[in-house]
């Protein structure tokens, strides 16, 4: 009987360690990638919080995004950015200005929502982290450590909803005590979109200056 109990304890410990291994973390991330790839399109609202407690800084903004493959439309800080698969259009109503650029150009918001959902697939080592209950949702965090030394980022925490296998929260811990948190809400998938949803129509902006 003691031998059986001991075997059960050892098996339990082994199973716990396995569940918390880097392999388990990678497996969960792979499941997230597969889930996201299975959707024809998805849209969500998000909040973005920048904090530095030493400097007593806290800034919070919000936005929304719709993604279909590589195409996306994002609203953030009162502006809009559209990527139609070839060009990026950054629309700034306050200045009545539109900037048209190639996707590789460093312009616009600095946020690519299509990359946001798959960026973790390369360039990081994975560690199993804490699990939280957020309003009844089981959120499992995976710690992402950059493979190459990064002067700005210590590590990332990626919170994944275990029920839907979709990203819920991304926390970036900076080396200068800066912490940024991106939280996704109101996720919708496979919604009906107009055929021209990701098409830029210059006729809608007759008085705008276009920087091409």
N, C-alpha and C positions, 0 to 999 in steps of 0.2 A: 504493500500500500504506500509506504514512504517513497519507494522508488517511482511509483506512478505519479505521486504528487510532485516529486522533484522534476520528473520529465515534463510535466505540465507547466511548472514554473519556468523551466529553461525555455520551453517552446514559446511561452507567453512573452518572455523577455526578448527572445530572438525575433518574434513577430513585431514587437514594438519598435525595436531598433531598425528592422527592415522598413517599417512604415515611415520612419523618420529619416531615411537615407537619402542621399542625393539622387539615387535612381528613382525613388518614389516621387521626389520633387519633379524630376524631368518627365516622368510618366504623366503626372498631373498636368504639366504644361503642354505636353503633346496632346492630351485630351482637349485642352482649351483650344489649341490650334485647329484640331479636327472639327470641333463644334463650330467655331467661327467660320471656317471654310465651308461648312455645310449650309450656311445661310445665303440666300440670294442677295439680301441687303439687310442692314440693321441701322437703327438710329437710337440716340440716347441724349439725355441732358447730362451735364457735368458741372462740378464745382472744382475750382482750383484755388488752393490756399497756400500762400507763401508765409513762412514763419522764421523769425530769428529772435529767440528769446533774449539773447545777450544784448541785442540792439533794440529790443522792445518793438519789433516789427511784426505786424500781422496784416496781410492783405488777402482779401477773398473776392474772387470774381466767378462768374458762371457763364455757361454757354451751351450750345447744342451742336450735334453733328449727325450727318447721315452718310453712310458708306455703302458703296456697291463695288466690289472688287477693288481696283486701284482708284476709282473715282470717289470723290467726297465733296461735301458741302458743309462748312463749319461756320457758325456764328459765335463771335467772341469779342468782348469789349466794344460792342456796338458796331462792329465791322463784320464783313463776310469774306470768306475765302472759298473759292470753287476750283476744283481740279477736274478737268473733263477727260483726263487720260493722256493729254498731250501738253497742255498749258495750264499754268496756275494763274487765277484771277483774284487779286486782292482788292476788295471794294471798300473804300473808306468814305462813308456818307458825310462825315464832318468836314472833310476837305474837298468833297466832290471830286475824288480822284480814284482812278483804277490803275493798278500796276499789273501788267501781263508779263509773266516770266516763265522760264523753263523750270521743271520740277527740281532740278539740281541746284538752282540758284538759291543763295541764302537771302530770302526775302519773305515777307508776309509775317505770320504769327509765330513761326518756329514750332508749330504743332501740326503734325500730320496724323490725323486720326486713324488712317488705315495702317500706318506703321505702329501706332500706339498699341494696337491689339496683337501685334506679332513681333515686336522689337526684341523680345527676350529670347528668341530662338537661337541667337548666336551672340558670342562675345561675353558670356557670363558663366560663372560657376554657380551651381544651385545648392541651397541648403533648405531643409524642412524647417519651418518656423512655427509660430504660435497659431492656434485656432481660436476664433472668436465667434460669439453669437451676436449678430447685428440685426436687431429687430426681427428675431426669429429665423434669420438666414445664417447658415453655417459658413463662415468665411475662413478658409485656410490660407495662411500666408506662406509664401516661398521667398527666401532671401536670395537676392541676386548680387553676386560680387563680380565686379568687372575683371575679366581675365588679364587685361593690361592695366597698368597703373594709371589712375585717373586723378588729375589734380583737383577736380571739382567734386567728384562723387565718391563717397565711402562705399555705399551699397544701396540697393533698392529693396523694398518690400512689396511684393505683388500679392494682393488679396484676391482670392478666387472663390466664387460662390460654388460650393460643392454640389448644389442641386442642379444648377444650370450649366456649370463648367464654363462660365464666362467671367472675365475680369470685373471686379467690383471696385477695387481701390489700388492705386499706385502711390507709394510713399518713397520719396527720394531723400536720402540723408547725405547732406553735403559736408565737405571737409571744413568749411568755415562756419559750422553750427547752423547752417541753413537747412530748413526742412520744407519740402513742398509735397502737397497731398492732392492727388487728383481722384475724385470719386465719381463713378458713373451711376446714373439713376434713370428710371423710366425707360429701360431698354425695350425696344420693339424690334421684331424681326419679320422679314418677308412681307413688308407692307407694300401696298400698291403705289408706285411712283409714276408720275407722268414721263413719257418717253424723253422729254427735253429737260428733265429735272436737273441734270448735270451739264446742260448746255448754256454757255454764256451768250446772252442776247444784248448786244450793244445798244439796240434801239430803246431799251429801258432806262438808259442813262444819257439822254441827249445833251445835258449841260456839263457832263463830267470830263475832266481832263484825263486822257488815257496815256499812260507812260508805258510804252512798248519797247 
